[in-house]
Amino acid sequence: MSMFCYQCQETAKGTGCEIRGVCGKNEEVAKLQDLLVYVTKGISEIVVKGEVKVADISEVNHQVLKSLFITITNANFDDNGIENQIKLMISFRDELKNNVQNKDLSDAANFQVTDRGSMLEKASKVGVLSTENEDIRSLREMIIYGIKGMAAYTHHALNIGKENLEIYQFIYEGLAATLDDSLTDDDLVTLTLKTGEFGVKAMALLDEANTSRYGNPEISEVNIGVRNRPGILISGHDLRDLEQLLEQTKDTGVDVYTHSEMLPGNFYPAFKKYDNFVGNYGGSWWAQVTEFETFRGPILFTTNCIVPPRSEEIRKRIFTSGAAGYPGCMHIEADDTGYKDFSPIIEMAKKCKPPVEIESGTIIGGFAHNQVFALADKVVDAVKSGAIKKFFVMAGCDGRMNSREYYTNFAKSLPKDTVILTAGCAKYRYNKLDLGDIGGIPRILDAGQCNDSYSLAVIALKLQEIFGLEDVNDLPIAFNIAWYEQKAVIVLLALLYLGFKNIHVGPTLPGFLSPNVAKVLVDKFGISGVGQVDDDIKLFMAE
């Protein structure tokens, strides 16, 4: 069996990548990632059937999070690093197995491999297509992708010192269930919603971790120009890495800029004390192909989203950390205390030219739940007076397809008495548009990273309480979500668990949805795709 992957929105022909990933991963990397997921399923089965207490296996818990994060789209392309992670996880698995009495375990808990060749041979038999029933496969993969997103958020929280043992327990339960052939479609639909439930817990945990350490995001104007000093560009989602980089670069003459999903780092009070924290450079993750050339300094990837660099010169300026990895790029790992030595990046930066300015001005953000609650009276009055007719949640991911211009045109075409609530890199399709304000309330309220979609749900639930509505779907809020990878999957499942319905997902529906599973989502939750901008706006405004 050749590679097969359909976990992202850009998957080939909307059905699956079979030769090389659209993301850039080759067949070998794809298969190794499949095997790494398979090992975590085996560990999960042992934990569940052996009734292992998750409190007693903290190192395994943490490495399971990292393993799943490694397999997220655009996170890790380093075949050697993934091979080493497989070996590590097999060693954990076998140690766990030797300490439990239950021997009724599947192949995932028992298989052995000796080298790269045997790994690839095994991987070809345990990938996505090894589940023959199309609907079971679809539901299993949706659960797995949701758990991958959940693991990523939980991993970020862990880096700040926060964890929730219940989340680990569910991850094991969910992954083990994907090995159980006795489960029916209905069983897996129920488990899918439970995945959403724990997705909410994971995002709440990360929100607590971020705000307890760095303060609540506040309304901020973020500079998008440059200064005449060498700089480091930090991308991804890990705020602990941003904190350490800022601390290590202060007084060095090196500036720090955020890129893509790290933009919301500029909203946190704790980071504003650093004089060398300049602002944001560039736009969405896929724009790095050109923006890394003009930046001219080193780039630190704290997580996904890596686009394989076009030139050796750029590759030499890329550093990775945590679950991220790329062949030939220096990887900076934390020591036992969580400290990461970023001195190689800083020393390289000192020898580089300042970034080329590609735009100037500012963009505004910082509208997470705490900040919006502070504006609650103003927002409620605007709704009651009719000044605000509707809120549009346009959170999620960006991507390379031309079809994503839909979201720019949608934002431009919205009536002037509507407000956009956004989070995630989807905002780069419209966050630099001048859409004005409504009575001092900006028409684009940026809550932050993709995980801050949690903030948007909290805001909606608070408005439901304020207006005394029985059903959150009675609020003047519509959902037009862009998706790309697995973090967006867990956000969607979390919204479904919280009771939100009639969510539009685009620019295309996931390739991993079989026709029957798609029908369940349509019939039960009102999920639908997107169409033409004008038609969709008419539909939304009429609801």
N, C-alpha and C positions, 0 to 999 in steps of 0.2 A: 504494500500500500504506500503510495507516495504521500507527500504532506497533504493535509486538508485542514483549513482554518477558516472559520467564518464568524469570528468573535467581534470584528469591528465593522463599522458602517461602510467602509470603502472596499470591503471584500470583493474579489473579482466577479464581475457580472452580477453582483448582488446575491451570489449563491455560494461562493467559497474559493479561496486561493488554493491551487493544486500543484503549482510549479514553483512559484516564489511568492512570498507575501507582498501585497501592495505596500505594506509598511516597510519592506526592505529586508525582512528576515529570509534566510535561505531555508531550503528543505531540512538541512541538518539541525539548524537552530529550532525550527518548528517542531521537529520530532523530539528533540531533547526537552523542549518545554512540555510537550505532551507527556513524556515519561516522568518529568518532575511533578506534574499534576497527579499522575497515576500513583506515584509514591505517597503523596500526601493523602490520597484516598485510602491507601493501605494503612497508613498510620491512624487515620480517622477510624477505620473499622476496628483496629486493635483497641483504641481508646474507648469506643462505644461498647463493643462486645466484652471487653475485658474490664469494663467499669472502672477505668483508670481515672483518678481524681486529677482534674486539670491543674489544680493548685500545686500538685507535686511534680509537674513536668514543665516548669516555666521555660526552660531553654528550648524544648520541643515546640511549645506554643509560639515562641518568638520566631523560630526558624520556619514554622509552617506559614506564618504571616509573610515572611520574606520570600519564601518559595513561591507562594501564590502571586505576590507582587511582581516577582521576576517575570512571570508569564503574561502580564498585562501588555496590551498592544503598545509598542514603541518604548518599552522600558529597558529591555536587556537583549542585546544581540551577541553577547560574548559566549561563544560555544564552550570554551574552556571553563569559564566561570560557572556555567549552568551544569556542565558535567561534574564539577567538583561539588556543587550543591546537591546533585542527585546522590552522589556517594555519601555525603554527610547525612542526608535524609534516610538513606537505606540503613546506615549505621544506627541512627536513632530508632528507626522502625524495628530493627532486629533486636535491639536492646529492650525495647518495650515488649516485644512479643515473648521474649524469654522470661518476662516477669508476670505474665498473665496465664491463667489456667485455660481459658477458652481457646480451643484449637480449631474451631469451625470457622476458618478464615479463608477468604478468597485469594485468588492469584495475586492481587495487588499487595497483599500482606506477606506474600511468600516468594515472589520471583527473585531471581538473582541475576546480576550482570557482572561481567568481569572487566570489560573495556568499552571503548567507544563503539566498536563494531557491534557488540552484543546489545549495547544500549539502543542503537539505531534499529537493530532487528526487532527488539522487543517493542520499541515505540511504534513501529509500523503496524503492530497488532492491537494496540490499546488506545489509539487516538479516537477522535470524535466519531468516525464512521464505524467503530467497532460495535456501537449500539445500532442494531439493524432496524428496529421499529422507528419510523420517522418521528412520530409524535412523542414517544418516550425520549428519544434522542434530543428533540427540541426542548422538552421540559427539563431534562437533566442539564443540558448546556446552559439554559437560562439560569438555573439555580447556581451552577458552577460560576458563571460569569458574575452573577450578583455577589457570590461569596468572594470572588477575586476583588471586586470593588470594595467590599466590606473589609477585607484583609488589608487593603491599601490604607484606608482611613484609620483602621485600628493600629497599623504600623506607625503612622504619623503620631498618633496619640501616645503610643508606647515610647517613642523617641523623646517625648516631653515628660515621661514618667507617669502616664495615666494608662490604666488597663482595667478591663472588665472581664472577669472569668466566665461570665455567662456567654459572652460573645465567642470565646474560645470553644466552649462547650457546644454551642450551636454550629460553629464551623465544622467541628468533627461530626456532629450529627448529620448535617447537610451533605457533606462529602461522602460519608459512609452510605447514605441513602442512595447515592447515584450508582452504587454497586449492587443494590438490592433489586433483583429481577422480579420480586413478588409485588412490588409497588405498582399500583395502577395509575392511569392518567389523573384520576381524581386525587389520589394520594399526593402526587407530585404537584398538582395545582395548589393544594393546601400548603405543601412545603414551600412553594414559590412565595406565597403570601407571608409565611413565617420568615422567609429570607428577608422580605421587606421590613418586617417587624424588627429584626436584628440589625438591619441597615439603619433604621432610625436610631437604635441604641448606639451604633458605631459612630454615626455623625454627631449625636449628642455628646458622646465621649470626647470626640475630637474638638468640638466646640468648647467644651469645658476645659480641655487641655490648653487650647490656644488662648482663650480669654483669661484663664487663671494666671497664665505666665506673662502674656503680652498685653493684657488689657482688652477691653471691648473695642472693636473697630469703630472709628469715628469719621465723620464727614471730612474728606481730605481732597485737596487739589494736588494731583500728582504731576510733576514735571515730566515732559516727554522729550525735552531737548537734552543737550550734553554740555559738559564742561571740558576745559582744555587740560585734562589730566588723564593719565592711563586709567583704565577701568577693568573691572571683572563683571561679567554678566552671569547672573544666577537664574536658573530656570527650574521648573518643576513645582513641587508643592510643599516641601519640608521646611517649616518655619524654624525648626531647631538648627538646621544647617545655615539658614540665613542669619540667625542670631550669632552663631559661632563665626561665620565669615565676617560679619560686621565688627565683632569684637576684635578679631585678629587683624583686620585691615585699618582700624582707626589709627591715626597718626602715622600712617605709612606713605601717604601721598597717593594712595590708590583709591579710586572711587568704586562704588558698587551700584550696579543697575539691575533692576528686575526685568525678566522677560516672560512673556506669555502668562502661565498660571501663577507665577510668583508675584504678579502685579499687586494683589491685595496685601502683600507684606507692607506696602506703603501706608495701609490704613491703620496699622496697630500703633498705639501710643509708645510702646516700649522701644520701637525702632527709630523713632523720630529724634532721639537724642544723638544719633550718629551723624556728624557733619558731612561725612563722606558718602552717605546714602543719598544718591542723587535723584532717583526716580525710576521711570520705566523706559526701556529702549525697545522700540519696535512693536510688533503685534502678536498674532497668534503663533502657535508652535510650528506650523508648516512654513511660515515665512522665514524661519531660521536659515533656509537655504541661501537667501541673499543677505539677510540681516547679520549673520555671523561674519560675512566678508567685510561689511562696512564697520562692524564693531571694532575689529582689529585686536581685541584683547582676548584673554582666556575666558572660557565658558564653563560653568559648573552645573551639571545636571544632577539635581537632588532626587529626581524620580523620572518617570516618563515626562515629556514625549520627545524622543530622539528621532531625528531624521538622518539616515546615513549620510555623512558629509561627502560632498562631491570632490573635495581636494584633500591631499595629504597635509597641506598647510593648515587647513581648518581642523582636521582630525588631531593634529598635534596640539591644538589649543583647547581641546575638549577634555574635561575631567568628569568623572562620574563618582557617585557616592550611593550608599544604601543599596537598594534593589536594582538600581540602574547599572548598565554596563555596555561597553562597546569595544570590540577588538582593537588593540593597539592604543587605547586611551588609558591614561593613568587612573586607577581606581583608588579612592581614599576611603578607608574603612575606619570605623570608630574603635577606640581602645575599650578596655573593660569598663571605663567610667563614662563612656559615651562621647569622649573628646575626639574631635577630628582635626588633624594637623593640616591646615590649608596653606602652609608656607610655600609649597611648590607652585601653587597657583599665584600667590602674591608675588613671588620672585619673578615668575614669567611676566606678570602684568607690568612690573616696573620697567621691563625692557621693551614694552609694546607702545605703539603710538596711541594717542587718544582716539576715542571713537569718532567716526564721521557722523555729523548730524544729519538725520534723515527726515526729521520733522521737528516742530517746536510748539510750545504752548503747554497746556495742562489738560488733564481729564479728571473728572470727579468721581469719587467712590466712597465706600465705607458705610453703606446702608444695610448693615447686618441687623438682626432683630432688636438688639438693645438700642441702637441708634434710631431705628424706625419707631420703637415704642416711645422714645422721647418726643417724637413728632406726632404721636398718635392723635392727639386732639385736633391738630391741624389737618391730618389726613381724614379723620372721621368727618370733620366739618366740611371738607371739600367734597366728600362723597355725598353727604346729606344735602348739600346745596346744589348738587348736580355738576359742580365744577369738574369733578372726576367721574366719568361715566363707567370706566372699566380699567382694571389692572390686567396686564398681560405678562404672565410668567414666561420669559424667553431664556431660561437657563439652559445649561448643557455644554456641549462641546462644539468646537469648530473643526473644519477639515478642508481638504484641498479642492474638492469638487466644485465646479462652476455652479452647480445647482444650489450651493449655499448662498449665492447672491440673493436667493429667495428671502433670507432673513434680513438682509440689508433693505431690500425693497419693501418688505413687510413693515419694518420699523418706520421707514420714511412715509409709508402710506397710511399709517394708523391715524385715526381722528385725533385732533389736538386736545381733546378732553380725555385722553387715555394716558396711562403711565405704564412703563415697562419695568418689571422686576427681573433682575438678571443675576446670574452667578455662573462661574465657569468661563472657559475661553470662548464660548459662543458669543460673548459680548463684543469681541473684536470686530464682528460684522457691523456693529452700529454704535459702539461706545464713543466714537469720535465725531458722531453726527451732532449738529446743533439743533436739537429738538425743542429747546426752550424749557419753560417750567409752567407750572399751574399754581399761581398764588405763592410762589417761592419754593414749591416742591418740584425738584428736577423731574423731567419726564423719563429719565433713565436712572433707576435706583440700582446701583451695583452692590450686591451683598458680599461678593468676594469670589473664592475659589469654587470648584464644582461641589465640594463637600458642604459649602455654605448654602447650597440649595436647601439644606435643613433650616436655615434662617428664614427662607421664603415660606416654607411650610409652617413654621412657628408664627410668622407674621399673619398668615392666612387664618390659622386657628385662633389667634388673638382677636382678629377682626370679627370672626364668627362669634366669639364670646361678647365682644363689645356691642355688636348689633343684635345679639340675642337670637341668633338663628339656630334652628335644630340641625340643619344640614350644611356642612361647609360648602357644598356645591351650589347653595343659594346665594353665595357671595358674588359680587360683580368681578369675578376673577376667571380668566381663561388661561389655559396652558398650551403653549406652542413650543415644544421642547426639541432642541437639536441634540442628536446623540452621535457619539463616535466610538467610544470604547467602554470598558466594563464598569468604570465608576459611574457612568451615566446609567448603566443597567440597574445598579443598586439604588440610585436616586429614583428611577422610575418605579421600581418595586416598593420602595419606601413610601412614595406618594400613593400608590395603590393600597398599601396596607393602611395608610391614614384615612382612606376613604375618598380621595380625590378621583373624580371620574371625567370622562370626555376629554382626555389628554390627547393632543395631536403630537405625533412623533415624526421627525423627518431628518434629513431630506428624503430618506427612504426608510421603510420599515426594516427591522433586523432580518438578515438572511437566515438566522438560526430559528426563525419562527416557521414551523410547518403550517400549511393551510389550516389544519384543524386547530392547532394551538392559537394561531392568529384569530380564528373565529371565536374562540373562548374569550380572548382579550377584548374583542369587539363587542360581543354579546354581554359579557359580565361587567366590563369596566368602561365601555365606550371608547376604547383606544382607536385612533384612526391616523392615517397619514396626512400629508399636506397636499394641497392642490395649487391653484393659481392664487396669487396674492389677493386680488380684489374679491374673488369668490370666497376665500377663507375669511377675510375681514368681515364681509357681509354676514357670513355664517356665525362668526364669533359674536359680533355685535347684536345679533338677533337672539342669542341664547340667554 
